[in-house]
């Protein structure tokens, strides 16, 4: 039973690492208090805290290869477990767990960026439709506890893959990112 609860627990706690070494140390100290959690200390120590956002690293992407957009307020990159071709994520640089925690001004900027990137995805992949999705808390499907929007292209006759299941080929993600970057430059 414990094995079923450990991954969501780590997902919920990894947001603490955003404070870099200090956050990691707090999480390690917390884990050491509980005998059942001690084996997780090595896992937490293995999470990189430099180069890209913690959320990007938690999502298993290489920011250098899969990024499609970045400015002072947000970053967008390909989803490492896409539901469809062109599935892209948009995250604010402001710290916020979900829709209810983000400052209204930061949310407004995030929405503008999401629209901009979605237009790039539209140009790059020409889907028949598109879903713009955002999850709040684990019961609703949130697995990375930093607010982000999913841009999910929908294609006629092509069912969406299950959320957060299968890892995509990193070379394909890099090609998709390049297509979106090219579309955003036009």
N, C-alpha and C positions, 0 to 999 in steps of 0.2 A: 504493500500500500504506500509506503514511504517513497518508493521509486516514482510513483505517479504524481506525487506532490512536489518533488524536488525541482524539476525544470521550471514550473511556474514560480516557485519561490525565488529561484535565482533570477529569473526575468524581472520579478518585482523589485528585487534588491539591487540589481545592477545599476539602476539610475543613481545610486549613491556615489558610484565611481566617477561621475561627472566632475567631482571636485578633485580629480586626478589622484595623486598618492594619498592625500588625506582621506578622501572618500573610500578608497580601497582599504586603507587601514581601519577605518570605522567598521566597514563590512566584515573584514577578517576578524576583528575583535568581537563583533557580535556573534559570528559563526562559532568561534572558539568557546563561547559560553555553553553551547549545547553539544553534548556528546554525539548525537546523531548527525550534527552538521559539520563536525570537524573534518571529515573527508572532503568537504566542499572547499576548504581553504585553498588547496592547490589549484582548483578550477578557477576560483576568483583571482588568485594571483596571476594566472595565465592570461587573463583578459588584458589586451593592450590598452594603454591610456594615452598614447600619443599618435598623431597622424589621423586626422578625421574625427568625426564625432563618435562618442561612445555608442550612440544609437546606430550609427552606420556600421560600426564594428560588430555590434550585437546582431545586426541584420545580415552579417556575413558578406559585405561588399567591400571591394577595393575602391576607395574614394577616387584614386588617381585614374582608374580605368573606367569606372561606371558612373562617374559624376556627369550630370548634364547641365547643371546650372549652379552658380553660387554668387551671392552678393553679401553685403554686410549683415543682412538679416536672416537669410535662409540658404539652404542647400537642397539640391534635388539629385537623386541618383536612381539607377535601376534597382528594382526589388530583386533580391537574390533568390527568392522563391515565388516567381511570378505566376499570377493566375492566367495571364495571357501575354502574347507578344507585345512588348512596349510598356508593361506594368512599371510604373515609376512612383517613387516616394518623394514627398516634399516635407522637409522638417525646418522649423524655425531654429535659429541659433539661440534664441531666448530660452531659458529653462522653464519648462512647464510639463507637468505630467500628462495632462489631457485638456480637452476643450474647456473645462470648468476652471482650470488653474491658470490659463494664459491671460495675460493682460489684453484688454480690448484692442489697444493700438498694435500690439504684436500680432494678434489674430487677424486684424485687418490687413497687415502687410503679408501675412502668411497666405491669406485668401487671394490676394493680388498675385503673389508668386505662383500659387497653385494654378490659377487661371492662365498665366503666362506659359508655364511649363505644359499644361494640358493642351494649349494651342500648338505647342511644338510637337507634342506626341501625336496630335491630330494630323499635322502636316507630314510627319515622318512615317506614320503607319496607316493612315487613311481608314480607320475602323468605321463600321456602320453606326456605332454609338460608343458611349463612354460612361463609366461609373466613376464618381469622385466620392471616396469613402473615408470615414474617420471613425475609429473605435475608441470607446471610453471604458476602461477597466476590463479585467479578465473575463467577467461574465458576458461582456459584449464582444469579446474577441481580441481585445488589446493584448499583445504579447511583448511589445517594447514600450516601456513606460516613459516615453517622451512623445509629446503630441506630434503626429504626422498625418498627412493625407496620402491616400492611395489614389493614383490615376490609373484606372484599369480599362484599357480599350476592349470593346466588345465587337466580335465579328460574326456576321450572319452564318448560322449553321455550325459554329465552333463553340462548344461548351467551355465555360471557365473552369480552370483547374481549382482544386481545393486550396483555400488560403493556408499559408504557412506549412506546406507539406514537402514539396520536392525542390531540391536545389537545382538551379539552372546552370548550364555550362557557362563558365566565366568568360570564355572567348565570345560566345553569343551575346552575353550581357554587354561586353565591351563594344561589339558591333552595333547593338541596339542603342547604346549611349551615344555613339558617334552619329547615328542617324538623327537622334533628337537634337544633339548639339548643332548639327548642320541645319536642321529645320529652324532652330531658334536664331541662327545667324542671318537667315533670309528676311 
